[in-house]
Each structure stands twice: as C-alpha cells, then as structure tokens.
C-alpha cells in the first residue's frame, strides 16, 4: 500500500498561555445609595450580604474597590448588567473593566 501525502501540516504550539483576566472596579459617588450598592453586589456579583457590605464600605472610604476578577467576556457583561441596573434605578454609578495588573 502506498503512503499518501497530505496537504495538511500539523503544527506544534509552544506558546500556550492563560487568557488575560480583567478586574471590575466600582467607584464612589455622592448620589448612589449604599443600599443599592449592596443590592448590586449581591445580585450581579453574587457576593454574600457580609462581603457586599464590606465592599460597599471600602468603596465609600477609599473612593473605589475591585469587586471581582474575571475573563474579558464575563467582566464586560457584569459591568453592562450593573450599569443597566443602576440606570434603571436612576443612579450615576460608575463601573469599569480593566486588565489585571
């Protein structure tokens, strides 16, 4: 039996890396209520009541806090969901998604 030549070449990949992670940051403002921030952290970011309250106080004292680190798609969807929830309630809350350092 003769050996057939294939036009498909196999390549070996040597540079396999973990996908980049993105951190979601929430910022303090003078209008968004503390209760709403806790509600958002529980609903969108699946934090416990105690953890949500602790993060809310951290945002209140230091002007911002990282609320989670996710893959790009998850981080962007959480930011969009959080902003939509804030706008629906009439709050100017700010959330950002940035590459993890």
C-alpha positions, 0 to 999 in steps of 0.5 A, a space after each residue: 500500500 502506498 503512503 499518501 501525502 497530505 496537504 495538511 501540516 500539523 503544527 506544534 504550539 509552544 506558546 500556550 498561555 492563560 487568557 488575560 483576566 480583567 478586574 471590575 472596579 466600582 467607584 464612589 459617588 455622592 448620589 448612589 445609595 449604599 443600599 443599592 450598592 449592596 443590592 448590586 453586589 449581591 445580585 450581579 456579583 453574587 457576593 454574600 450580604 457580609 462581603 457586599 457590605 464590606 465592599 460597599 464600605 471600602 468603596 465609600 472610604 477609599 473612593 473605589 474597590 475591585 469587586 471581582 476578577 474575571 475573563 474579558 467576556 464575563 467582566 464586560 457583561 457584569 459591568 453592562 448588567 450593573 450599569 443597566 441596573 443602576 440606570 434603571 434605578 436612576 443612579 450615576 454609578 460608575 463601573 469599569 473593566 480593566 486588565 489585571 495588573 
